[in-house]
Amino acid sequence: MHRALQLAKNGLGSVSPNPMVGCVITHNNIVIGEGWHQQFGEAHAEVNAINSVKNKELLKDATVYVTLEPCSYVGKTPACSDLLITSRVKKVVVATLDPNPKVAGSGIAALENKGIIVKQGVLKKEAIELNKRFFINQQLNRPYIILKWAQTKDGFIARKNFDSKWISNEHSRQLVHKWRAEEDAILVGKNTAIHDNPSLTVRDWSGTHPTRVLLDRNLKVPQNLYLFDGKISTLIYNFLEGNKQKNLEHIKIEGENFLHQVVTNLYQRGIGSILIEGGSQIFNSFIHLGLWDEVRVFSSNQLFNEGISAPQIKFPKTYSEDIESDSLSYYFNPITSKHWQKN
C-alpha cells in the first residue's frame, strides 16, 4: 500500500477533479503489476495496473492493493469494480472508502457479492490526506482553497505603494510555480492585477498552467494586462457583464455572497482546487468567511518597517520548514480539515 500511495502521487495536477489513485498487484507476495490514474478522463489506476500484468492467468490468485475504493459506476471510463470481478482477482485491499455518493461503499459491496475477499483501512489516514482536495470537494461541494503569501520579518506583505517584489527568495518563488502546476486554478483580486500585472503561469517548473481567476466586481482592471492576453483560460467574476470569447470569460454574479457564488461556480466548472495569490483584502475576505482549507506563508528576513500588513491566522501553525533563508509555515483550517484529517 505504501507503494500504491507513492504511485498515486504521480497524478497530482493531472487528474482533478478525480482523486489521485494508485494500484499494486501481487502474486505470492511478488509485485506483478502496478499503475496509477494518470490523466482525467483516461484509464483509472486499476485498469493501468491490470494492463501491466504480463501473465493474466496469475490474476485469479492475485491480491490488488488500491488507495481508494474501486468505482462502481460508469463515468468517463468503465467501472473498476467490474474490471476486478471479470479479472477474477482473489483479494482486494482498500485504503479508504470513496466519499463520492455514487460509490460510498458500493464498490466494495460489488466485489464481496462476487466472492472477492476485501480488506479495508490499510494506511487509511495517509490515503485520505493524499486526497484531501477530493474529500473537501465531495463533502463541502466546493474547491479545496489554499491561501499563499510572503511576508517580511516585521509582518508586511507589501509596501504602502503595493510593491511586493521580492520578499521571498528565489527558491521559494520556484516552489510557488510548482504549486501552481499542482492546482486547478489560481486566483487574484483587482488590486493585485493592477499593481503587479501578474501572468499567473507556470514558468520555473514543468506542468500545466492553472485556470486564471480574477475577482473584479466593477471591471476596473485595464485589459492591456497579461491576464487578458488570451493565452490561458481566464475567468473574470464581476457584477456587470457576462460574455465569452477565446480563453476569456466574464461571469456575472448577481445578488449577495459574492465569494460563495464564485467558489460554487468554479466547482461546477470542475475546478477542484484554487491557489489564491491575491492581496491583503482578498486574503482577509476568504479568512473572514472561513472559505479556506490551507494557508502557506513564506517569512523572510527582510524589513519594510511600514506597509500593508499580512493577514492574521488565529489558529496555530501545523508545521514549518526552511527554504534557505525563508521560513515556510503551513496552517490547516481545523473546521474543514475534519473532513480529511484523522487525529
Secondary structure, DSSP 8 states (H G I E B T S, - for coil): -HHHHHHHGGGTTTSTTS---EEEEEETTEEEEEEE--STTS--HHHHHHHT-S-GGGGGG-EEEESS----S-SSS--HHHHHHHTT-SEEEESS---STTTTTHHHHHHHHTT-EEEE-TTHHHHHHHTHHHHHHHHHSS-EEEEEEEE-TTSEEE-TTS--TTSS-HHHHHHHHHHHHHSSEEEEEHHHHHHH-------SS-S---EEEEE-TT--S-TTSGGGSSSS-EEEEESS--EEETTEEEEE--SS-HHHHHHHHHHHTT--EEEE---HHHHHHHHHHT--SEEEEEE-S---SSSEE-----S--SEEEEETTEEEEEEE-TTGGGGT---
